[in-house]
């Protein structure tokens, strides 16, 4: 998924890949002039949200927000990124339990992008 995002930024002229001179297998990512201007313009984009959330209990929001993402994934509106709540390994009896890892999970342990995710 990361490679697709980088390719899209390249196609839009916002990012370039520059090869390392001493090692042709490696490359460095650099914003184009337009990409730099866009990044600068977006710097304050999230500030109103941060300000509004300053007094909100983040832990109290975690499960409802993850449930919202789960609902969007199950409806096909959003691509599944490896969300624990959409994984066949997750058990929800008396909390959260990962059958693959054989671990009880606290809400803050639930992942948005698990490398071992298996769609339910």
Residue pairs with C-beta under 8 A, 6 or more apart in sequence:
1 79
1 81
6 15
6 17
6 29
9 15
9 35
10 16
10 17
13 32
13 34
13 35
14 31
14 32
14 34
14 35
14 38
15 29
15 30
15 31
15 32
15 35
16 29
16 30
16 31
16 32
17 27
17 28
17 29
17 30
18 27
18 28
18 29
18 30
19 26
19 27
19 28
20 26
20 27
20 28
31 39
59 107
59 108
62 107
62 108
62 110
63 107
66 83
66 84
66 85
66 110
66 112
67 85
69 78
69 83
69 85
69 112
70 83
70 85
70 86
72 78
73 79
73 80
73 83
73 86
74 86
80 86
80 117
80 119
81 112
81 113
82 111
82 112
82 113
82 114
82 115
82 117
83 110
83 111
83 112
83 113
83 114
83 117
84 90
84 96
84 98
84 105
84 110
84 111
84 114
84 117
85 110
86 117
86 119
86 120
87 98
87 114
87 117
87 118
87 119
87 120
88 118
88 119
88 120
89 98
89 99
89 100
89 101
89 116
89 118
90 96
90 97
90 98
90 99
90 120
91 97
91 98
91 99
95 104
95 105
96 104
96 105
96 106
96 107
96 109
96 110
97 103
97 104
97 105
98 105
100 116
100 118
101 116
103 109
111 117
